[in-house]
Amino acid sequence: MKDTDNKLRPFLENLSPYPFDTTIEKLSLLIQEKQWKISHIYDLQKTLHDHGKEILAVKVISLCHPRHSGKLLATDDERMVSSLMPCRISVYEKSDGKTYISRLNSSMLSPLIGDLAADVMSRSAADVEEIIRLALQ
């Protein structure tokens, strides 16, 4: 698949060169260094284990940046976009033993939403992509 094809995909995925826990640690540090806030890290493997289901490792990092989220939550017309907030980065293992990072392709979705929301989503997406790019180095 060509890189340009990624613009048409609703989700983006990258192979991490690092083990699962290292990938989580690198992302967490970079998120904070870039002035983003981690709202929560969901451990889906643990949650499902607690309910009798065994799966490979999956953690979802919920993150936001007050500069971006504040713009959307400040106006009544934009608040409906809050259902897409906060941003999320998923880190998971597959049966091949490798670790992957995925997220919503916000750049693809943003033109469908509207002026201010599209601008904020595009800027947020660029920040998140930079964090992921650095984490994969």
C-alpha positions as CSV (number, residue, x, y, z in Angstrom):
1,M,0.0,0.0,0.0
2,K,1.3,3.5,-0.9
3,D,1.7,6.2,1.8
4,T,-1.0,8.2,0.0
5,D,-3.5,5.4,0.6
6,N,-3.2,6.1,4.3
7,K,-5.1,9.4,3.8
8,L,-8.2,7.3,2.8
9,R,-8.1,4.9,5.8
10,P,-10.2,5.6,8.9
11,F,-7.4,4.2,11.2
12,L,-3.6,4.5,10.9
13,E,-1.3,1.8,12.2
14,N,2.5,1.6,12.6
15,L,4.8,-1.2,13.7
16,S,6.8,-0.3,16.7
17,P,10.5,-1.3,16.8
18,Y,10.2,-1.6,20.6
19,P,8.6,-4.1,22.9
20,F,5.1,-3.3,24.2
21,D,6.0,-1.7,27.6
22,T,8.8,0.3,26.1
23,T,6.4,1.7,23.4
24,I,4.0,2.7,26.2
25,E,6.8,4.4,28.2
26,K,8.2,6.3,25.1
27,L,4.7,7.5,24.1
28,S,3.9,8.6,27.7
29,L,7.1,10.6,28.1
30,L,6.7,12.3,24.7
31,I,3.1,13.1,25.3
32,Q,4.1,15.0,28.5
33,E,7.2,16.6,26.9
34,K,4.9,18.0,24.1
35,Q,2.6,19.6,26.8
36,W,-0.2,17.1,26.2
37,K,-2.0,15.6,29.1
38,I,-2.7,11.9,29.6
39,S,-6.3,11.6,30.8
40,H,-6.2,7.8,31.4
41,I,-4.5,4.7,30.2
42,Y,-6.9,1.9,29.7
43,D,-5.5,-1.6,30.1
44,L,-7.9,-3.6,28.0
45,Q,-6.1,-6.9,28.5
46,K,-6.5,-6.6,32.3
47,T,-10.2,-5.5,32.0
48,L,-11.0,-8.5,29.8
49,H,-8.9,-10.8,32.0
50,D,-11.0,-9.7,35.0
51,H,-14.0,-10.9,33.0
52,G,-12.6,-14.3,32.0
53,K,-11.3,-13.4,28.6
54,E,-7.6,-13.8,27.6
55,I,-6.2,-11.5,24.9
56,L,-2.8,-10.2,23.9
57,A,-1.6,-6.9,25.5
58,V,-3.7,-3.8,24.5
59,K,-3.5,-0.4,26.2
60,V,-5.3,2.8,25.0
61,I,-3.8,6.1,26.0
62,S,-6.4,8.9,26.2
63,L,-4.7,12.3,25.7
64,C,-5.7,15.9,25.3
65,H,-4.1,19.3,25.0
66,P,-5.9,22.2,26.7
67,R,-5.1,24.5,23.8
68,H,-7.0,22.3,21.4
69,S,-9.8,21.0,23.6
70,G,-10.5,24.4,25.1
71,K,-11.3,25.8,21.6
72,L,-13.8,23.1,20.9
73,L,-15.5,23.0,24.4
74,A,-15.8,26.8,24.6
75,T,-18.6,27.1,22.1
76,D,-22.0,25.5,21.9
77,D,-21.8,24.8,18.2
78,E,-18.6,22.8,18.6
79,R,-19.4,20.8,21.7
80,M,-20.9,17.9,19.8
81,V,-17.4,17.1,18.7
82,S,-16.6,16.2,22.3
83,S,-17.8,12.6,21.5
84,L,-14.4,12.3,19.6
85,M,-12.5,13.6,22.6
86,P,-10.0,13.0,24.0
87,C,-7.6,11.8,21.4
88,R,-6.6,8.1,21.7
89,I,-3.5,6.1,20.8
90,S,-3.8,2.4,21.0
91,V,-0.7,0.2,21.6
92,Y,-1.2,-3.5,21.1
93,E,0.5,-6.8,20.4
94,K,-0.5,-9.1,17.5
95,S,-0.1,-12.8,17.2
96,D,3.2,-12.2,15.3
97,G,4.7,-11.1,18.6
98,K,5.2,-7.5,17.4
99,T,3.9,-4.3,18.9
100,Y,1.8,-1.8,17.0
101,I,0.4,1.7,17.4
102,S,-2.9,2.8,16.0
103,R,-5.1,5.8,16.1
104,L,-8.1,7.4,14.3
105,N,-7.1,9.2,11.1
106,S,-8.3,12.6,12.3
107,S,-6.9,14.3,9.2
108,M,-9.3,12.2,7.0
109,L,-12.3,13.0,9.2
110,S,-11.7,16.7,9.9
111,P,-12.9,18.1,6.5
112,L,-16.3,16.5,7.1
113,I,-16.9,18.2,10.4
114,G,-16.7,22.0,10.0
115,D,-14.5,25.0,10.2
116,L,-13.3,25.4,13.7
117,A,-13.5,21.7,14.5
118,A,-11.7,20.8,11.3
119,D,-8.9,23.2,12.1
120,V,-8.5,22.0,15.7
121,M,-8.6,18.3,14.6
122,S,-6.0,18.9,11.9
123,R,-3.7,20.6,14.4
124,S,-4.3,17.9,17.0
125,A,-3.6,15.2,14.4
126,A,-0.4,16.8,13.4
127,D,0.7,16.9,17.1
128,V,-0.2,13.3,17.7
129,E,1.6,12.2,14.5
130,E,4.7,14.0,15.6
131,I,4.6,12.2,19.0
132,I,4.2,8.8,17.3
133,R,7.0,9.6,14.8
134,L,9.3,10.4,17.7
135,A,8.3,7.4,19.7
136,L,9.1,5.1,16.8
137,Q,12.7,6.4,16.5
